Every structure is written in C-alpha cells, then in structure tokens.
Amino acid sequence: MLKLNNKYTHITILITVSILPTIIACVWFFNIDKKTTVDLTIKSLYTIGTEQEKKIADWFNNIVYDMNFLKEINSVKNLEKEKLAQIIEYIKTNRDIYKDIFILDKDFNIIYGYNYNNENFKEKKHVRDAIAGNTSFSDIIFSSSDTFIEVTVPIYNNSSIIGVICSKINISSLNSIMQFSRLMNESTESYIVDKHGTFITESRFIPDAIGKKRVDIANVKLNIDYSNETPYLDYRHTPVYGLYFNLPYNNWTLIIEQDASDIHSNNNEIMKTGEILSVLEIVLVGIFQKFLKTKFKIPEEDENDEN
C-alpha cells in the first residue's frame, strides 16, 4: 500500500479548502445577479399592476351597474319627476362616490338634479353619445376640492330612448387602489394619468399633483416598449423601472414604477457579501495552512523543495 506524503496531503486539503468557498460564492452570485433582480422586480410590478387594472375595471363596472339598475326603475323609465328624489338621494347617500345624478329627457331638459353651475348638457359629447344609445364617459373634471368624471347611460322605454342618466363621480376612491403598490417597496408607486399625461390620482412623492403635475406619457411608453429592463427618467427626473397599462376610459393610463437605485442597492449588498466571503476565504486558508503544518509537522525544507 502506498504511503501518502504528508506534504501532498497538506496541499490537497489546502486546495480543497481554498476552492470550496470560491465555488459557493460563484453559485451565489450566479443566482442573484443584476439581471435576475431586475427581472424579478418587473414581474412583481406586472403582478401588482395587473391586479390594480382589474380593480379599476371593477370600480367602473360597479358604477355602470348602478346606472343600468337605476334606468330600469319605472319612475325613471317614465321620467316621473315627483318620484325620483327618494330613489336618487338614497343612492347618493349610500354611495359617496356620487357627487350628482341628473335625469335628462331626450331634448336635454333636466327632469331631476340640481344644476348649480348652469351646465349646458347639450354641449357635452358624452351626453350626446348616451342619447345616441351608448354608455359614455367624460374627460376628467378638475375642481379646487375634488376630481370628477361624468358617466352617462341611455334610458329606454319600450325600446325607445327617452332620456339619459348623467352621474358625476368623485374619483378620489381610486387613490386607495393605487396605494396597494406601496406595500412592495418604499420607492414603488402607481398612478393614473389622463390622455394628456396629467395626474388624476395622487403622487406618492409630490403633494397636490392631481390636475397640476404632468408626465410625458408618450416618452414613458416609448421607453418601456423599447425595453422594460432599462431604466428611464420619471416625472421627478429619477431613474426608474416601470410598466404601463392602457385603460379603456378616454385614454387613461395606469403607470407603476420603482426607483432603479433601490434595485441596484440590493445588488450592492450582494457585492458586499461577496467581498466578505473572499476575506473569510483568505483567513480560513491561512488558519488551515498553519494548522496543517503543525498537525503533519511539515518541515520548511519540504516547502523549499518545491522551489
């Protein structure tokens, strides 16, 4: 049987101890590199954005459901003014999103509702669309206190359009849907902009952005379409990763973003971990080398023989 030389045993063990931490570190870095981190972030943004898109659709569908239910009530179908107050005020009291509800006849005359601002309903495209038989939505209405849209549905009686329900809706409740994304990260935010890129829900970072702050919506979409794994500058001029979702309500857009610095900071922490592993590797090799020299009593001349 061959007798193993202590020197070679020492070298074999030393090489094994040296290589093992390196292999572990390589596997670690391979699995959590920058690209993987960005991919995971984009997937998380997509998951949250898709859920928010669904909740926004549910929000609108519930409004249309209310309006379709209301138009089937006999007093509404017959435009019976004296019977409308109790029904409509009940809806407004129990559903605080309704700022006003108007019942109009087919000549745009107000059958029920309080027209404090002397609005000319005939001039409103979404009202004319409802007279033509379509459910329609107005552009955003910005005011000093709240932000609204108007939703209109036609009223039928014996298959003939005899009027329109026009509801003014407070959209501030959409802010609660947008806040869901903030649970993901301190720099993650979702917001909705209109066709001009104007904020219609709150910004996480800029107070009073609604109706005042605007994003370059065309540029945002262009950057994301080019590559959603490449950061772009948001409305704060901050590099972010983001996604957008087109909403079927007068060209609204849902945007969800996360600061690129947060994603990269995670990679920096990984790099620091790698540096610590490298230092530990060097220390362990030195300790084991000294231990093995003592254990196997390797003379200095054995090491010199290698030179």
Backbone bond lengths (Angstrom), bond angles and torsions (degrees), N, CA, C in turn:
res aa  C-N    CA-C-N  psi(-1)  N-CA   C-N-CA  omega(-1)  CA-C   N-CA-C  phi
1 M - - - 1.472 - - 1.523 108.53 -
2 L 1.320 114.23 138.24 1.458 118.60 -178.95 1.514 110.55 -74.71
3 K 1.281 115.30 139.61 1.454 120.58 176.81 1.520 108.98 -98.04
4 L 1.323 114.58 123.44 1.454 119.66 -177.07 1.511 110.61 -73.99
5 N 1.315 115.49 134.11 1.453 121.38 175.61 1.520 109.47 -73.73
6 N 1.336 114.91 132.31 1.471 119.42 -178.93 1.517 112.62 -57.64
7 K 1.321 114.99 -34.74 1.461 119.23 -178.85 1.529 110.78 -61.67
8 Y 1.361 115.59 -45.45 1.462 119.19 -177.78 1.520 111.98 -72.16
9 T 1.316 115.06 -33.21 1.473 118.46 174.61 1.520 110.12 -61.40
10 H 1.309 114.16 -43.59 1.465 120.54 179.06 1.521 111.08 -61.28
11 I 1.330 115.68 -43.95 1.472 119.96 -178.68 1.532 110.82 -65.72
12 T 1.348 115.67 -42.77 1.471 119.82 -178.99 1.521 111.50 -61.14
13 I 1.335 115.02 -47.60 1.471 118.99 179.67 1.519 110.63 -64.19
14 L 1.329 116.30 -40.28 1.461 120.84 -178.51 1.528 111.22 -63.08
15 I 1.336 116.31 -42.43 1.467 120.23 179.14 1.527 110.30 -65.03
16 T 1.334 115.50 -42.59 1.471 119.78 179.79 1.524 110.91 -59.93
17 V 1.351 114.89 -46.65 1.468 119.95 179.65 1.524 110.59 -63.49
18 S 1.315 117.57 -34.30 1.457 121.28 -178.98 1.523 111.79 -71.85
19 I 1.344 115.63 -41.81 1.467 120.05 -174.21 1.520 112.63 -76.14
20 L 1.340 117.55 -37.29 1.463 121.01 -173.39 1.528 113.55 -55.93
21 P 1.344 120.12 -49.67 1.474 118.65 178.38 1.529 112.58 -62.01
22 T 1.347 115.48 -33.61 1.459 119.11 179.62 1.530 110.78 -64.77
23 I 1.342 115.86 -43.33 1.460 120.11 178.84 1.528 110.39 -62.03
24 I 1.335 115.78 -44.71 1.468 120.04 179.23 1.524 110.52 -60.14
25 A 1.340 116.08 -43.76 1.467 120.08 -179.58 1.521 111.61 -64.02
26 C 1.338 116.89 -39.95 1.469 120.86 179.97 1.519 111.23 -63.33
27 V 1.347 115.86 -44.80 1.468 119.89 178.34 1.522 110.07 -61.92
28 W 1.333 116.18 -40.88 1.468 121.99 179.76 1.524 110.66 -59.66
29 F 1.321 116.38 -51.33 1.461 120.28 -177.80 1.522 111.94 -67.66
30 F 1.316 116.88 -34.97 1.457 120.04 -179.87 1.526 111.32 -61.95
31 N 1.322 115.99 -37.49 1.465 120.68 -175.56 1.518 113.08 -82.08
32 I 1.295 118.57 -18.84 1.466 119.49 -175.43 1.527 110.72 -130.96
33 D 1.293 116.70 45.99 1.458 119.97 179.42 1.523 110.24 -79.29
34 K 1.295 114.56 177.90 1.472 120.10 -174.88 1.517 112.68 -60.73
35 K 1.323 116.72 -44.17 1.461 120.03 -177.20 1.520 111.33 -61.05
36 T 1.331 115.95 -41.05 1.458 119.72 179.03 1.510 110.78 -63.08
37 T 1.325 117.11 -41.50 1.457 121.12 179.53 1.516 111.15 -62.48
38 V 1.321 117.35 -43.70 1.464 120.93 178.61 1.530 110.34 -65.01
39 D 1.325 116.66 -42.74 1.470 120.66 178.88 1.524 111.01 -58.24
40 L 1.314 116.20 -45.99 1.458 120.54 -179.84 1.525 111.40 -63.49
41 T 1.328 115.95 -37.83 1.461 120.06 178.62 1.520 110.99 -64.90
42 I 1.336 116.83 -45.89 1.467 121.11 179.74 1.524 110.25 -61.46
43 K 1.324 116.84 -41.70 1.467 120.08 179.02 1.522 111.22 -63.87
44 S 1.323 116.65 -38.73 1.473 120.11 177.98 1.522 111.05 -66.54
45 L 1.337 116.11 -42.11 1.462 119.96 177.67 1.524 110.71 -62.13
46 Y 1.328 116.22 -40.40 1.459 120.41 179.81 1.529 111.22 -64.21
47 T 1.320 116.10 -42.47 1.471 120.34 -179.88 1.526 111.10 -62.11
48 I 1.322 115.91 -46.20 1.463 119.70 -179.83 1.529 110.47 -67.73
49 G 1.334 117.03 -44.40 1.459 120.70 -179.41 1.521 112.30 -61.36
50 T 1.335 116.65 -40.28 1.464 120.57 178.82 1.525 110.91 -63.49
51 E 1.321 115.96 -41.20 1.469 119.87 178.22 1.528 111.12 -65.55
52 Q 1.321 116.50 -40.30 1.464 119.78 178.37 1.530 111.39 -66.78
53 E 1.322 116.31 -39.45 1.464 120.69 177.03 1.525 110.31 -57.74
54 K 1.326 116.39 -42.95 1.468 121.50 179.00 1.532 110.81 -64.16
55 K 1.333 116.43 -43.13 1.465 119.82 -178.89 1.538 111.32 -65.61
56 I 1.336 116.72 -35.84 1.469 120.15 177.01 1.524 109.93 -65.23
57 A 1.342 116.08 -43.33 1.467 120.29 177.74 1.526 110.65 -61.03
58 D 1.340 116.91 -41.62 1.468 120.76 177.96 1.522 110.61 -62.80
59 W 1.326 116.09 -38.75 1.467 121.36 179.70 1.533 110.23 -59.95
60 F 1.330 116.52 -48.06 1.464 120.60 178.84 1.529 111.31 -67.78
61 N 1.310 116.87 -41.73 1.459 119.78 -178.66 1.526 111.98 -62.25
62 N 1.323 116.77 -35.17 1.457 120.09 177.69 1.527 111.49 -65.92
63 I 1.334 115.91 -36.89 1.469 119.77 177.20 1.526 110.30 -65.52
64 V 1.329 116.40 -47.72 1.464 120.56 179.49 1.527 110.48 -62.64
65 Y 1.328 116.63 -37.40 1.471 120.00 176.59 1.527 110.63 -60.86
66 D 1.330 116.41 -45.92 1.476 120.30 177.84 1.525 111.00 -57.44
67 M 1.339 115.92 -45.20 1.459 119.90 -177.70 1.541 111.68 -66.68
68 N 1.331 115.30 -40.22 1.467 119.14 178.86 1.525 111.26 -67.85
69 F 1.325 116.27 -34.48 1.462 119.87 175.55 1.536 110.23 -66.04
70 L 1.327 115.19 -43.90 1.462 120.12 -177.79 1.524 111.70 -63.22
71 K 1.319 116.92 -39.61 1.464 119.51 -175.29 1.530 112.70 -70.65
72 E 1.356 116.83 -14.06 1.461 119.96 179.07 1.524 112.76 -89.76
73 I 1.308 117.27 -6.46 1.475 120.77 178.08 1.534 108.30 -72.96
74 N 1.305 116.49 136.05 1.470 121.02 -173.50 1.515 113.53 -57.07
75 S 1.320 116.82 -42.04 1.468 119.13 -178.41 1.524 111.65 -63.91
76 V 1.353 116.35 -27.66 1.468 120.59 176.98 1.528 109.13 -79.66
77 K 1.329 116.99 -44.59 1.469 120.65 -179.74 1.530 111.77 -61.93
78 N 1.321 115.57 -29.30 1.470 119.83 -179.40 1.528 112.80 -99.03
79 L 1.357 116.23 2.50 1.474 122.24 -179.99 1.531 111.50 52.33
80 E 1.332 115.04 47.44 1.464 120.86 -179.76 1.529 109.32 -87.44
81 K 1.290 115.09 94.28 1.461 122.34 -171.24 1.525 112.79 -54.29
82 E 1.331 117.71 -43.19 1.461 121.28 -174.40 1.528 112.91 -67.93
83 K 1.338 117.84 -17.36 1.458 120.83 -178.28 1.538 112.84 -103.41
84 L 1.311 116.35 -3.36 1.459 119.50 -174.56 1.522 114.01 -80.24
85 A 1.315 117.60 -32.00 1.465 121.73 -172.50 1.529 112.15 -57.65
86 Q 1.326 116.95 -48.33 1.457 120.69 -176.21 1.529 111.75 -60.49
87 I 1.325 116.46 -42.74 1.467 120.81 -178.15 1.520 111.40 -68.42
88 I 1.328 115.81 -49.00 1.465 119.80 -174.80 1.520 111.43 -69.95
89 E 1.308 117.48 -40.80 1.466 119.41 179.48 1.524 111.31 -66.83
90 Y 1.322 116.47 -30.44 1.473 120.35 175.79 1.533 109.53 -63.88
91 I 1.326 116.73 -44.70 1.470 120.84 179.33 1.524 110.35 -63.33
92 K 1.300 117.65 -45.50 1.474 121.32 -178.36 1.528 111.23 -64.36
93 T 1.326 116.44 -34.68 1.464 120.41 -179.50 1.527 111.71 -71.53
94 N 1.318 117.22 -37.75 1.462 121.51 -174.98 1.525 113.76 -93.39
95 R 1.315 116.61 -11.47 1.472 121.19 178.33 1.520 107.59 -130.39
96 D 1.346 115.47 93.03 1.466 119.45 -170.43 1.528 114.06 -70.10
97 I 1.331 118.00 -2.82 1.462 118.84 176.57 1.526 111.59 -74.78
98 Y 1.347 117.43 -16.55 1.464 120.61 -177.57 1.529 110.22 -87.51
99 K 1.320 114.88 110.24 1.461 120.12 176.79 1.531 110.29 -77.24
100 D 1.322 116.47 -47.22 1.472 122.65 177.89 1.518 109.33 -148.03
101 I 1.331 115.86 151.97 1.459 121.76 172.70 1.527 107.40 -132.54
102 F 1.330 115.84 123.90 1.461 121.57 179.83 1.523 109.92 -113.09
103 I 1.315 115.02 141.56 1.460 121.62 170.42 1.528 107.21 -111.72
104 L 1.323 116.66 121.54 1.461 121.91 -178.20 1.527 109.37 -117.26
105 D 1.327 115.92 149.85 1.464 117.65 170.72 1.524 109.08 -86.73
106 K 1.334 116.96 179.12 1.467 119.57 -173.94 1.527 113.03 -70.27
107 D 1.336 116.86 -9.07 1.471 121.09 176.06 1.526 111.35 -99.47
108 F 1.322 116.42 12.66 1.472 124.13 176.63 1.528 112.89 72.66
109 N 1.311 118.18 15.87 1.458 121.07 174.93 1.523 109.65 -80.51
110 I 1.341 116.19 141.81 1.461 120.48 -178.39 1.530 109.28 -81.08
111 I 1.325 115.69 117.53 1.462 121.25 174.99 1.521 109.76 -87.21
112 Y 1.333 115.64 -39.26 1.469 119.95 175.93 1.517 108.85 -146.13
113 G 1.341 114.87 143.00 1.459 121.23 178.02 1.511 110.70 132.88
114 Y 1.316 116.13 158.57 1.463 122.05 -176.93 1.531 108.58 -110.74
115 N 1.309 115.11 102.67 1.461 121.28 -175.56 1.528 110.25 -90.70
116 Y 1.329 114.94 71.76 1.469 120.30 -175.56 1.527 111.81 -64.68
117 N 1.309 117.71 -29.48 1.466 121.10 -175.42 1.526 112.82 -97.20
118 N 1.331 116.23 9.51 1.480 121.11 179.16 1.537 111.51 50.92
119 E 1.311 114.85 48.62 1.459 119.29 -179.27 1.525 110.83 -73.21
120 N 1.329 114.40 142.25 1.460 120.18 176.36 1.533 107.79 -96.22
121 F 1.317 116.81 99.79 1.465 121.08 -174.24 1.527 112.22 -68.28
122 K 1.306 116.32 -24.36 1.465 119.31 -179.95 1.519 111.44 -66.26
123 E 1.305 117.12 -25.71 1.464 121.25 -179.06 1.529 112.71 -81.72
124 K 1.305 116.89 -8.92 1.461 120.52 -176.09 1.525 110.29 -88.54
125 K 1.319 115.43 122.01 1.461 120.58 -176.57 1.526 112.32 -60.92
126 H 1.348 117.24 -41.72 1.460 119.94 -177.80 1.529 111.88 -66.10
127 V 1.341 116.97 -27.82 1.469 120.02 175.96 1.527 109.45 -73.12
128 R 1.321 116.19 -42.94 1.468 119.72 177.52 1.530 110.87 -63.06
129 D 1.352 115.97 -36.76 1.465 119.45 177.30 1.528 110.96 -61.85
130 A 1.335 116.92 -39.19 1.463 120.54 179.48 1.527 110.96 -67.89
131 I 1.331 117.13 -38.36 1.466 120.39 176.28 1.531 109.89 -61.44
132 A 1.338 115.46 -30.19 1.468 120.67 178.88 1.529 111.86 -81.28
133 G 1.342 117.03 -4.24 1.456 120.28 174.69 1.515 115.60 106.70
134 N 1.341 118.11 13.69 1.467 121.16 -176.13 1.527 111.87 -116.28
135 T 1.326 115.49 142.71 1.462 119.80 167.90 1.524 107.43 -75.16
136 S 1.330 117.13 132.48 1.466 119.08 -171.67 1.525 110.87 -142.12
137 F 1.342 114.42 159.63 1.461 121.57 -179.19 1.531 108.78 -125.59
138 S 1.314 115.59 142.92 1.463 120.00 178.09 1.518 110.26 -84.09
139 D 1.329 115.88 170.81 1.459 120.46 166.68 1.525 108.30 -69.47
140 I 1.329 115.41 168.56 1.461 119.85 179.53 1.523 110.61 -65.51
141 I 1.324 115.29 139.45 1.464 121.96 176.28 1.525 107.36 -111.34
142 F 1.331 116.76 108.53 1.463 121.12 179.53 1.522 109.47 -91.44
143 S 1.335 115.69 134.26 1.462 120.45 174.91 1.519 108.21 -131.07
144 S 1.305 116.68 175.59 1.464 120.55 -177.22 1.530 112.00 -69.40
145 S 1.326 116.87 -23.82 1.462 119.70 -175.61 1.526 112.83 -107.34
146 D 1.329 117.87 -42.59 1.459 121.00 -175.80 1.523 110.43 -142.67
147 T 1.331 114.25 175.35 1.454 121.74 178.20 1.525 108.37 -120.54
148 F 1.345 116.21 136.36 1.461 120.11 -173.30 1.523 111.21 -131.95
149 I 1.333 113.64 162.00 1.449 121.66 161.68 1.525 106.98 -131.00
150 E 1.312 116.21 162.30 1.457 120.66 173.28 1.522 109.17 -114.35
151 V 1.321 115.33 133.79 1.461 122.30 178.39 1.526 107.71 -114.72
152 T 1.324 116.73 130.33 1.462 120.53 -178.18 1.522 110.88 -123.86
153 V 1.326 115.66 139.95 1.469 121.60 175.35 1.530 108.14 -134.38
154 P 1.322 117.91 146.40 1.472 120.60 178.78 1.529 111.52 -75.86
155 I 1.329 116.09 149.59 1.463 122.02 174.03 1.527 108.15 -105.89
156 Y 1.323 115.53 126.14 1.467 120.91 -179.01 1.533 110.06 -107.98
157 N 1.320 113.95 146.85 1.459 120.96 169.46 1.529 106.64 -142.80
158 N 1.342 115.30 117.53 1.468 120.44 -175.90 1.534 111.52 54.46
159 S 1.327 114.85 45.82 1.469 122.97 175.63 1.522 113.80 69.64
160 S 1.313 117.95 5.56 1.468 121.15 177.97 1.525 109.99 -111.19
161 I 1.328 115.76 139.39 1.470 119.87 177.62 1.523 108.59 -76.39
162 I 1.331 114.96 120.69 1.475 119.17 -178.10 1.540 112.22 -114.98
163 G 1.349 116.28 -3.73 1.454 118.62 179.59 1.513 112.22 176.56
164 V 1.336 115.30 -166.91 1.470 122.14 -174.87 1.524 109.59 -143.64
165 I 1.322 116.08 141.30 1.466 121.07 165.73 1.515 107.49 -98.12
166 C 1.322 116.74 126.39 1.468 122.18 178.87 1.525 108.24 -122.50
167 S 1.323 116.00 112.84 1.466 121.05 -177.03 1.519 110.15 -110.51
168 K 1.305 115.67 133.05 1.471 121.22 175.19 1.522 107.30 -96.03
169 I 1.346 116.72 119.30 1.460 122.78 -170.91 1.525 110.73 -111.34
170 N 1.324 115.69 129.22 1.458 121.47 173.85 1.529 108.10 -80.47
171 I 1.325 117.69 119.60 1.469 120.30 -174.50 1.531 112.95 -94.87
172 S 1.330 117.37 9.75 1.469 119.50 -178.72 1.528 111.85 -61.45
173 S 1.333 117.69 -24.02 1.466 119.75 179.94 1.534 111.76 -67.14
174 L 1.332 118.03 -16.63 1.468 119.99 175.49 1.525 111.66 -66.33
175 N 1.334 116.69 -21.48 1.466 119.60 -179.94 1.520 111.83 -61.85
176 S 1.332 116.75 -34.82 1.463 119.52 -179.66 1.527 110.76 -66.66
177 I 1.341 117.61 -32.17 1.468 120.70 175.95 1.528 109.90 -67.85
178 M 1.329 116.55 -39.85 1.458 120.77 -178.85 1.534 111.93 -66.42
179 Q 1.320 117.50 -30.64 1.465 120.49 -175.90 1.516 113.04 -70.52
180 F 1.309 117.44 -14.66 1.467 121.23 179.56 1.530 111.44 -59.04
181 S 1.326 117.16 -35.92 1.469 120.57 -177.83 1.525 112.20 -67.93
182 R 1.321 117.42 -21.37 1.466 120.25 -176.68 1.522 112.26 -69.25
183 L 1.324 117.19 -15.26 1.452 120.47 178.05 1.526 111.32 -71.04
184 M 1.321 116.69 -20.17 1.468 121.16 -176.28 1.519 111.78 -72.06
185 N 1.325 116.96 -40.76 1.456 120.12 -171.38 1.530 108.23 -168.13
186 E 1.325 116.79 155.63 1.460 120.54 -179.02 1.524 113.11 -67.56
187 S 1.332 117.11 -18.52 1.468 119.19 -178.70 1.523 112.46 -109.95
188 T 1.328 117.98 3.44 1.459 121.07 -179.28 1.525 109.78 -85.91
189 E 1.330 116.39 135.68 1.463 119.81 176.28 1.523 110.48 -147.22
190 S 1.332 114.77 153.68 1.461 122.81 172.83 1.520 107.38 -123.09
191 Y 1.320 115.55 146.12 1.458 119.70 175.78 1.523 108.81 -156.47
192 I 1.319 115.31 159.87 1.468 121.59 179.39 1.518 108.34 -114.51
193 V 1.315 115.92 136.66 1.466 121.15 174.78 1.520 108.80 -122.23
194 D 1.330 115.38 155.51 1.461 119.31 177.80 1.530 110.08 -84.24
195 K 1.315 117.06 -171.18 1.469 120.54 -175.62 1.522 113.05 -65.63
196 H 1.331 116.72 -15.90 1.468 120.67 177.63 1.530 111.77 -94.52
197 G 1.338 117.09 -3.07 1.462 120.76 -177.21 1.514 113.50 86.84
198 T 1.331 117.92 9.41 1.465 122.21 -178.95 1.527 110.29 -82.66
199 F 1.319 115.85 135.84 1.460 120.55 179.64 1.529 110.70 -61.32
200 I 1.348 115.77 130.91 1.466 119.56 172.03 1.533 110.71 -118.71
201 T 1.341 116.52 -3.87 1.461 121.48 167.18 1.520 107.69 -126.51
202 E 1.327 115.95 171.01 1.460 120.72 -172.54 1.526 112.78 -69.20
203 S 1.331 114.51 150.22 1.459 121.52 169.11 1.520 108.04 -92.15
204 R 1.320 115.95 142.50 1.465 119.92 177.53 1.523 111.48 -69.87
205 F 1.316 116.74 -27.75 1.459 120.81 -169.00 1.532 114.25 -109.80
206 I 1.322 117.34 -22.86 1.468 119.76 -175.70 1.527 109.40 -121.37
207 P 1.326 118.16 115.53 1.464 120.33 179.08 1.537 111.33 -64.85
208 D 1.324 115.72 149.27 1.476 121.94 174.73 1.527 112.66 57.53
209 A 1.322 116.43 36.98 1.473 119.73 179.51 1.531 111.64 -75.79
210 I 1.336 117.26 -23.95 1.465 121.07 -174.97 1.532 110.44 -61.30
211 G 1.319 114.41 124.38 1.459 120.40 178.80 1.519 114.56 77.55
212 K 1.333 117.51 -5.54 1.465 120.85 -176.22 1.529 112.49 -119.66
213 K 1.323 116.01 -45.49 1.465 120.24 -176.94 1.524 109.25 -86.85
214 R 1.327 115.43 141.61 1.455 120.56 -177.89 1.523 109.80 -132.06
215 V 1.327 116.52 142.95 1.464 121.56 174.19 1.525 108.36 -109.05
216 D 1.311 115.00 154.78 1.468 120.09 174.92 1.526 106.81 -81.18
217 I 1.328 115.99 85.08 1.458 120.96 -170.55 1.526 111.73 -62.28
218 A 1.322 117.48 -36.49 1.467 119.95 179.34 1.524 110.73 -63.98
219 N 1.323 116.83 -41.16 1.465 121.03 -179.09 1.524 111.11 -69.85
220 V 1.330 116.39 -39.33 1.469 120.21 177.79 1.529 109.99 -59.52
221 K 1.320 116.28 -48.58 1.471 120.02 -179.17 1.525 111.19 -64.70
222 L 1.323 116.69 -37.81 1.461 120.54 179.54 1.524 110.72 -62.47
223 N 1.327 116.88 -45.14 1.465 121.10 179.99 1.513 111.95 -63.93
224 I 1.328 116.53 -43.85 1.465 120.17 -178.38 1.523 110.60 -69.01
225 D 1.332 116.70 -39.99 1.465 119.81 179.07 1.527 111.49 -65.52
226 Y 1.321 116.34 -33.13 1.463 120.18 179.16 1.530 110.04 -66.63
227 S 1.346 116.06 -47.77 1.458 120.97 176.43 1.519 109.28 -168.68
228 N 1.332 116.13 115.89 1.466 117.93 178.27 1.526 112.04 -78.94
229 E 1.341 117.15 0.20 1.458 120.66 175.47 1.530 111.71 -100.97
230 T 1.323 115.97 10.71 1.460 121.68 176.77 1.527 108.59 -115.76
231 P 1.335 118.88 126.93 1.466 119.52 -179.16 1.525 112.01 -69.04
232 Y 1.313 115.97 154.52 1.467 122.79 176.13 1.523 108.27 -137.83
233 L 1.315 117.96 168.71 1.458 121.97 -178.50 1.529 109.90 -87.06
234 D 1.334 116.26 128.18 1.458 119.90 178.57 1.525 110.26 -88.22
235 Y 1.323 117.27 -167.20 1.470 121.92 -176.63 1.523 112.67 -66.92
236 R 1.353 117.42 -14.43 1.478 121.08 176.40 1.529 110.50 -94.35
237 H 1.349 116.37 1.55 1.465 122.65 -172.55 1.527 111.04 63.96
238 T 1.335 115.59 33.64 1.458 123.16 178.28 1.525 109.35 -108.12
239 P 1.341 118.64 133.05 1.472 119.47 177.84 1.536 110.90 -63.94
240 V 1.318 116.12 128.94 1.466 121.63 -179.31 1.530 109.71 -139.06
241 Y 1.321 114.47 159.37 1.459 121.62 165.04 1.526 106.30 -103.22
242 G 1.330 117.05 141.01 1.453 117.59 -176.67 1.512 114.20 -156.42
243 L 1.338 113.79 170.94 1.458 123.32 174.79 1.521 108.20 -138.65
244 Y 1.327 116.16 158.75 1.462 118.92 175.22 1.519 109.76 -133.13
245 F 1.337 115.22 155.38 1.461 122.69 179.65 1.530 107.85 -132.62
246 N 1.325 116.37 121.13 1.465 120.45 177.25 1.529 109.84 -74.55
247 L 1.324 116.49 127.83 1.463 121.36 -179.74 1.533 109.34 -104.63
248 P 1.325 118.42 140.79 1.476 121.30 -174.25 1.519 113.43 -83.35
249 Y 1.315 117.18 43.49 1.456 121.05 -179.68 1.527 108.69 -132.04
250 N 1.320 115.26 88.86 1.468 120.70 178.74 1.527 113.22 53.25
251 N 1.345 115.40 42.90 1.470 121.52 174.85 1.529 113.61 62.86
252 W 1.327 117.23 36.16 1.454 120.26 171.09 1.527 108.82 -71.90
253 T 1.340 115.55 155.48 1.465 121.21 177.07 1.520 109.60 -135.00
254 L 1.326 115.34 130.34 1.459 122.00 171.89 1.524 108.36 -93.08
255 I 1.332 116.64 127.52 1.468 121.57 179.64 1.524 108.40 -121.74
256 I 1.340 116.02 134.47 1.461 121.05 175.31 1.519 108.13 -127.89
257 E 1.341 116.84 131.89 1.465 121.70 -172.38 1.526 111.12 -141.63
258 Q 1.333 114.37 156.42 1.465 121.66 172.29 1.515 109.09 -138.68
259 D 1.326 116.91 139.79 1.460 121.33 -179.32 1.526 110.84 -60.55
260 A 1.336 114.95 133.51 1.466 120.11 178.63 1.524 111.09 -64.19
261 S 1.322 117.01 -31.59 1.469 120.68 -177.75 1.516 111.61 -62.18
262 D 1.328 117.40 -33.70 1.462 120.34 178.64 1.516 111.09 -67.90
263 I 1.316 115.91 -40.96 1.463 119.98 179.57 1.523 110.23 -66.09
264 H 1.339 116.47 -43.29 1.461 120.48 -178.83 1.521 111.66 -70.08
265 S 1.337 116.79 -30.54 1.465 119.29 178.87 1.523 110.54 -64.74
266 N 1.334 116.76 -32.41 1.462 119.77 175.74 1.520 110.57 -63.22
267 N 1.333 116.26 -39.76 1.466 120.06 177.60 1.523 111.70 -67.36
268 N 1.344 116.55 -35.30 1.464 120.02 177.81 1.523 110.81 -63.21
269 E 1.343 115.89 -37.75 1.460 119.48 177.70 1.522 110.54 -65.18
270 I 1.340 115.77 -37.52 1.461 119.88 177.48 1.524 110.33 -64.34
271 M 1.355 116.95 -41.55 1.463 120.60 179.08 1.527 110.64 -62.78
272 K 1.338 116.57 -38.77 1.458 119.82 178.47 1.530 110.08 -63.69
273 T 1.328 115.09 -39.61 1.463 119.31 177.06 1.524 110.45 -60.50
274 G 1.339 116.01 -41.41 1.463 120.51 178.43 1.519 112.04 -62.50
275 E 1.327 117.12 -40.59 1.454 121.18 178.96 1.529 110.84 -63.46
276 I 1.334 115.56 -41.10 1.463 119.82 179.17 1.534 110.50 -63.84
277 L 1.352 115.73 -41.65 1.465 119.83 178.18 1.528 111.12 -61.36
278 S 1.336 116.53 -39.93 1.471 120.46 -179.81 1.524 111.02 -64.02
279 V 1.340 116.48 -43.30 1.464 120.53 178.94 1.522 110.21 -63.49
280 L 1.346 116.45 -43.55 1.454 120.50 178.93 1.527 111.27 -61.57
281 E 1.348 114.31 -36.49 1.471 118.70 178.93 1.518 110.46 -61.27
282 I 1.328 116.75 -46.47 1.469 121.06 -178.83 1.523 110.73 -63.13
283 V 1.342 115.78 -43.17 1.472 119.93 -179.68 1.519 110.71 -63.44
284 L 1.356 115.86 -45.30 1.461 119.76 -178.91 1.529 112.00 -63.39
285 V 1.329 115.94 -40.14 1.466 119.44 178.07 1.524 110.34 -61.00
286 G 1.325 116.32 -43.60 1.464 119.80 179.48 1.519 112.32 -63.24
287 I 1.355 115.41 -42.44 1.465 119.45 -179.49 1.527 110.55 -64.81
288 F 1.354 115.24 -45.94 1.464 118.54 -178.83 1.531 111.76 -65.78
289 Q 1.321 116.25 -35.92 1.458 119.49 179.75 1.534 110.42 -62.85
290 K 1.328 114.59 -43.46 1.458 118.36 179.89 1.522 111.10 -67.75
291 F 1.356 114.61 -39.40 1.465 119.34 179.68 1.523 111.36 -63.44
292 L 1.348 115.61 -45.94 1.452 119.44 -176.93 1.524 112.20 -68.47
293 K 1.326 117.31 -34.57 1.465 120.18 176.21 1.526 110.27 -61.09
294 T 1.335 114.21 -41.03 1.469 119.20 -179.71 1.521 110.70 -71.67
295 K 1.327 115.53 -42.47 1.470 121.50 -176.64 1.524 111.55 -63.58
296 F 1.338 116.00 -46.24 1.448 120.04 -175.35 1.532 112.80 -98.06
297 K 1.348 115.44 1.89 1.461 121.75 177.77 1.526 111.49 49.97
298 I 1.326 114.79 53.86 1.461 120.43 -179.12 1.522 109.40 -78.31
299 P 1.304 118.31 119.06 1.475 120.11 -179.34 1.518 111.51 -73.20
300 E 1.324 114.10 154.61 1.451 120.16 -178.64 1.518 111.81 -61.18
301 E 1.380 117.04 -31.79 1.457 118.54 -177.27 1.516 111.91 -67.46
302 D 1.385 117.20 -24.72 1.457 119.91 177.00 1.504 110.28 -63.65
303 E 1.335 114.19 -40.07 1.469 118.64 178.96 1.504 110.21 -69.57
304 N 1.385 116.85 -35.59 1.463 119.36 -178.62 1.507 110.85 -69.70
305 D 1.375 116.78 -27.44 1.456 119.37 -179.19 1.515 112.47 -62.21
306 E 1.328 114.46 -23.89 1.450 119.17 -178.64 1.511 111.79 -74.42
307 N 1.354 117.00 -20.59 1.468 121.69 -176.75 1.533 110.46 -84.40
